[in-house]
Amino acid sequence: MKHGIHLTKTEIAVLALAVLFAVGMLLYRAGRTGDGAWQVTTQKNAGQEETITAVNVNTATVEELIGVEGIGPTLAERIVEYREEHGPFQSVEELDNVKGIGPSLIENIRFLVCVEDEQ
């Protein structure tokens, strides 16, 4: 009689996602730079590293916001307009108040933006 592990397609998919997540976590480091901004370092092929410094949505210009993957000219203008009308953002999650930005986009840009005051 043979014994083994029998997984459903769903269990295999969840396991594959867990492995991909674990590998992703091994390939990047997040930390703060000397000026208090967040910096994400990703490791590419053969030890090459790419450093991304988070954009402060409380001080960024429209042009700087457009540089964030997922934010186009229209959203960038809406972010600046919202900030001018309501004051600085207290958290990245507050971007959800800007028309056209929802939880999905916030998750995608979470490590690319910050709300910290300039020091």
PyRosetta script that sets phi, psi and omega in degrees:
from pyrosetta import init, pose_from_sequence

init()
pose = pose_from_sequence("MKHGIHLTKTEIAVLALAVLFAVGMLLYRAGRTGDGAWQVTTQKNAGQEETITAVNVNTATVEELIGVEGIGPTLAERIVEYREEHGPFQSVEELDNVKGIGPSLIENIRFLVCVEDEQ")
pose.set_psi(1, 128.8)
pose.set_omega(1, -178.8)
pose.set_phi(2, -94.7)
pose.set_psi(2, 135.8)
pose.set_omega(2, 175.2)
pose.set_phi(3, -115.9)
pose.set_psi(3, 143.8)
pose.set_omega(3, 178.8)
pose.set_phi(4, -164.5)
pose.set_psi(4, -179.3)
pose.set_omega(4, 178.5)
pose.set_phi(5, -96.5)
pose.set_psi(5, 127.3)
pose.set_omega(5, 178.5)
pose.set_phi(6, -116.6)
pose.set_psi(6, 116.6)
pose.set_omega(6, -178.7)
pose.set_phi(7, -112.5)
pose.set_psi(7, 144.9)
pose.set_omega(7, 174.9)
pose.set_phi(8, -79.0)
pose.set_psi(8, 168.0)
pose.set_omega(8, 178.3)
pose.set_phi(9, -60.4)
pose.set_psi(9, -37.8)
pose.set_omega(9, 179.3)
pose.set_phi(10, -64.4)
pose.set_psi(10, -44.4)
pose.set_omega(10, 179.4)
pose.set_phi(11, -64.0)
pose.set_psi(11, -38.0)
pose.set_omega(11, 177.5)
pose.set_phi(12, -64.8)
pose.set_psi(12, -43.1)
pose.set_omega(12, 179.7)
pose.set_phi(13, -63.3)
pose.set_psi(13, -43.7)
pose.set_omega(13, 179.1)
pose.set_phi(14, -63.8)
pose.set_psi(14, -42.1)
pose.set_omega(14, 178.5)
pose.set_phi(15, -62.9)
pose.set_psi(15, -42.3)
pose.set_omega(15, 178.7)
pose.set_phi(16, -63.0)
pose.set_psi(16, -42.0)
pose.set_omega(16, 177.8)
pose.set_phi(17, -64.3)
pose.set_psi(17, -39.0)
pose.set_omega(17, 178.8)
pose.set_phi(18, -63.3)
pose.set_psi(18, -41.2)
pose.set_omega(18, 178.6)
pose.set_phi(19, -65.1)
pose.set_psi(19, -45.0)
pose.set_omega(19, 178.9)
pose.set_phi(20, -61.4)
pose.set_psi(20, -41.1)
pose.set_omega(20, 178.0)
pose.set_phi(21, -62.1)
pose.set_psi(21, -45.2)
pose.set_omega(21, -179.2)
pose.set_phi(22, -62.0)
pose.set_psi(22, -42.2)
pose.set_omega(22, 178.3)
pose.set_phi(23, -64.4)
pose.set_psi(23, -43.3)
pose.set_omega(23, 178.1)
pose.set_phi(24, -59.3)
pose.set_psi(24, -41.3)
pose.set_omega(24, 179.7)
pose.set_phi(25, -65.4)
pose.set_psi(25, -30.8)
pose.set_omega(25, 178.3)
pose.set_phi(26, -74.8)
pose.set_psi(26, -23.8)
pose.set_omega(26, -174.1)
pose.set_phi(27, -92.6)
pose.set_psi(27, -4.1)
pose.set_omega(27, 175.8)
pose.set_phi(28, -137.7)
pose.set_psi(28, 155.4)
pose.set_omega(28, 175.8)
pose.set_phi(29, -128.7)
pose.set_psi(29, 140.0)
pose.set_omega(29, 175.6)
pose.set_phi(30, -117.4)
pose.set_psi(30, 138.9)
pose.set_omega(30, 178.8)
pose.set_phi(31, -163.9)
pose.set_psi(31, 175.1)
pose.set_omega(31, -179.2)
pose.set_phi(32, -97.0)
pose.set_psi(32, 145.6)
pose.set_omega(32, 175.3)
pose.set_phi(33, -85.2)
pose.set_psi(33, 176.6)
pose.set_omega(33, -179.2)
pose.set_phi(34, -61.7)
pose.set_psi(34, -27.9)
pose.set_omega(34, -178.7)
pose.set_phi(35, -90.6)
pose.set_psi(35, 8.7)
pose.set_omega(35, 176.1)
pose.set_phi(36, 92.9)
pose.set_psi(36, -8.8)
pose.set_omega(36, 179.6)
pose.set_phi(37, -76.5)
pose.set_psi(37, 155.1)
pose.set_omega(37, 176.2)
pose.set_phi(38, -79.7)
pose.set_psi(38, 144.8)
pose.set_omega(38, 177.6)
pose.set_phi(39, -132.8)
pose.set_psi(39, 130.4)
pose.set_omega(39, 178.0)
pose.set_phi(40, -111.8)
pose.set_psi(40, 127.6)
pose.set_omega(40, 177.9)
pose.set_phi(41, -112.9)
pose.set_psi(41, 123.9)
pose.set_omega(41, 177.4)
pose.set_phi(42, -110.5)
pose.set_psi(42, 145.5)
pose.set_omega(42, 179.9)
pose.set_phi(43, -101.6)
pose.set_psi(43, 126.8)
pose.set_omega(43, 179.8)
pose.set_phi(44, -101.4)
pose.set_psi(44, -158.8)
pose.set_omega(44, -178.9)
pose.set_phi(45, -58.5)
pose.set_psi(45, 138.4)
pose.set_omega(45, 171.8)
pose.set_phi(46, 50.4)
pose.set_psi(46, 42.8)
pose.set_omega(46, 173.4)
pose.set_phi(47, 81.7)
pose.set_psi(47, 0.6)
pose.set_omega(47, 177.0)
pose.set_phi(48, -67.0)
pose.set_psi(48, 139.3)
pose.set_omega(48, 179.1)
pose.set_phi(49, -119.4)
pose.set_psi(49, 146.2)
pose.set_omega(49, 175.4)
pose.set_phi(50, -122.2)
pose.set_psi(50, 127.8)
pose.set_omega(50, -178.6)
pose.set_phi(51, -107.2)
pose.set_psi(51, 132.1)
pose.set_omega(51, 179.7)
pose.set_phi(52, -122.0)
pose.set_psi(52, 124.6)
pose.set_omega(52, 177.3)
pose.set_phi(53, -99.9)
pose.set_psi(53, 130.8)
pose.set_omega(53, -177.8)
pose.set_phi(54, -63.6)
pose.set_psi(54, 143.9)
pose.set_omega(54, 178.2)
pose.set_phi(55, -91.8)
pose.set_psi(55, 128.7)
pose.set_omega(55, 179.3)
pose.set_phi(56, -80.6)
pose.set_psi(56, 110.8)
pose.set_omega(56, -177.2)
pose.set_phi(57, -68.8)
pose.set_psi(57, -11.9)
pose.set_omega(57, 178.3)
pose.set_phi(58, -87.1)
pose.set_psi(58, -13.8)
pose.set_omega(58, -178.6)
pose.set_phi(59, -128.0)
pose.set_psi(59, -11.2)
pose.set_omega(59, -173.9)
pose.set_phi(60, -70.4)
pose.set_psi(60, 146.8)
pose.set_omega(60, 173.1)
pose.set_phi(61, -83.0)
pose.set_psi(61, 170.0)
pose.set_omega(61, 176.9)
pose.set_phi(62, -57.3)
pose.set_psi(62, -43.6)
pose.set_omega(62, -178.5)
pose.set_phi(63, -62.2)
pose.set_psi(63, -40.6)
pose.set_omega(63, 178.8)
pose.set_phi(64, -66.5)
pose.set_psi(64, -39.3)
pose.set_omega(64, 179.5)
pose.set_phi(65, -67.4)
pose.set_psi(65, -35.7)
pose.set_omega(65, 177.9)
pose.set_phi(66, -61.6)
pose.set_psi(66, -27.5)
pose.set_omega(66, 178.6)
pose.set_phi(67, -69.4)
pose.set_psi(67, -11.8)
pose.set_omega(67, 178.5)
pose.set_phi(68, -84.4)
pose.set_psi(68, 124.4)
pose.set_omega(68, -179.5)
pose.set_phi(69, -59.5)
pose.set_psi(69, 124.7)
pose.set_omega(69, -179.3)
pose.set_phi(70, 105.8)
pose.set_psi(70, -13.8)
pose.set_omega(70, 178.4)
pose.set_phi(71, -111.8)
pose.set_psi(71, 116.9)
pose.set_omega(71, 177.7)
pose.set_phi(72, -97.3)
pose.set_psi(72, -175.3)
pose.set_omega(72, -177.9)
pose.set_phi(73, -58.3)
pose.set_psi(73, -41.8)
pose.set_omega(73, -177.9)
pose.set_phi(74, -65.3)
pose.set_psi(74, -47.8)
pose.set_omega(74, 179.0)
pose.set_phi(75, -64.5)
pose.set_psi(75, -38.8)
pose.set_omega(75, 179.6)
pose.set_phi(76, -60.4)
pose.set_psi(76, -44.2)
pose.set_omega(76, 178.7)
pose.set_phi(77, -64.5)
pose.set_psi(77, -39.7)
pose.set_omega(77, 179.2)
pose.set_phi(78, -65.2)
pose.set_psi(78, -37.3)
pose.set_omega(78, 178.9)
pose.set_phi(79, -63.5)
pose.set_psi(79, -47.0)
pose.set_omega(79, -179.4)
pose.set_phi(80, -64.4)
pose.set_psi(80, -43.3)
pose.set_omega(80, 179.0)
pose.set_phi(81, -61.5)
pose.set_psi(81, -44.2)
pose.set_omega(81, 178.9)
pose.set_phi(82, -60.7)
pose.set_psi(82, -44.1)
pose.set_omega(82, -178.7)
pose.set_phi(83, -63.1)
pose.set_psi(83, -40.1)
pose.set_omega(83, 179.6)
pose.set_phi(84, -68.0)
pose.set_psi(84, -35.0)
pose.set_omega(84, -179.0)
pose.set_phi(85, -80.5)
pose.set_psi(85, -36.6)
pose.set_omega(85, -171.3)
pose.set_phi(86, -112.7)
pose.set_psi(86, -2.5)
pose.set_omega(86, -177.4)
pose.set_phi(87, 87.6)
pose.set_psi(87, -178.2)
pose.set_omega(87, -175.6)
pose.set_phi(88, -64.3)
pose.set_psi(88, 150.2)
pose.set_omega(88, 175.7)
pose.set_phi(89, -71.1)
pose.set_psi(89, 138.2)
pose.set_omega(89, 178.6)
pose.set_phi(90, -89.5)
pose.set_psi(90, -22.8)
pose.set_omega(90, 179.5)
pose.set_phi(91, -154.7)
pose.set_psi(91, 161.5)
pose.set_omega(91, 176.9)
pose.set_phi(92, -62.4)
pose.set_psi(92, -34.4)
pose.set_omega(92, -179.5)
pose.set_phi(93, -61.6)
pose.set_psi(93, -26.2)
pose.set_omega(93, 179.8)
pose.set_phi(94, -65.6)
pose.set_psi(94, -17.4)
pose.set_omega(94, 175.3)
pose.set_phi(95, -59.6)
pose.set_psi(95, -19.9)
pose.set_omega(95, 178.2)
pose.set_phi(96, -60.9)
pose.set_psi(96, -20.3)
pose.set_omega(96, 178.5)
pose.set_phi(97, -76.3)
pose.set_psi(97, -14.0)
pose.set_omega(97, -179.7)
pose.set_phi(98, -83.8)
pose.set_psi(98, 128.6)
pose.set_omega(98, -179.5)
pose.set_phi(99, -56.8)
pose.set_psi(99, 128.8)
pose.set_omega(99, 178.8)
pose.set_phi(100, 97.0)
pose.set_psi(100, -7.3)
pose.set_omega(100, 178.3)
pose.set_phi(101, -112.1)
pose.set_psi(101, 128.1)
pose.set_omega(101, 179.0)
pose.set_phi(102, -128.9)
pose.set_psi(102, -177.5)
pose.set_omega(102, -177.7)
pose.set_phi(103, -57.0)
pose.set_psi(103, -36.2)
pose.set_omega(103, -178.7)
pose.set_phi(104, -64.6)
pose.set_psi(104, -47.2)
pose.set_omega(104, 179.4)
pose.set_phi(105, -65.7)
pose.set_psi(105, -39.3)
pose.set_omega(105, 179.0)
pose.set_phi(106, -59.1)
pose.set_psi(106, -43.2)
pose.set_omega(106, 178.0)
pose.set_phi(107, -63.0)
pose.set_psi(107, -36.9)
pose.set_omega(107, -179.1)
pose.set_phi(108, -70.2)
pose.set_psi(108, -28.9)
pose.set_omega(108, -176.6)
pose.set_phi(109, -108.1)
pose.set_psi(109, 4.5)
pose.set_omega(109, -173.9)
pose.set_phi(110, -50.2)
pose.set_psi(110, -41.8)
pose.set_omega(110, -178.0)
pose.set_phi(111, -93.0)
pose.set_psi(111, 2.5)
pose.set_omega(111, 179.9)
pose.set_phi(112, -102.1)
pose.set_psi(112, -12.9)
pose.set_omega(112, -179.1)
pose.set_phi(113, -130.2)
pose.set_psi(113, 158.9)
pose.set_omega(113, 174.9)
pose.set_phi(114, -147.2)
pose.set_psi(114, 172.5)
pose.set_omega(114, -177.7)
pose.set_phi(115, -127.1)
pose.set_psi(115, 14.4)
pose.set_omega(115, -175.1)
pose.set_phi(116, -70.9)
pose.set_psi(116, 148.1)
pose.set_omega(116, 177.4)
pose.set_phi(117, -70.7)
pose.set_psi(117, 150.7)
pose.set_omega(117, 174.6)
pose.set_phi(118, -68.8)
pose.set_psi(118, 143.2)
pose.set_omega(118, 179.7)
pose.set_phi(119, -115.5)
pose.dump_pdb("model.pdb")
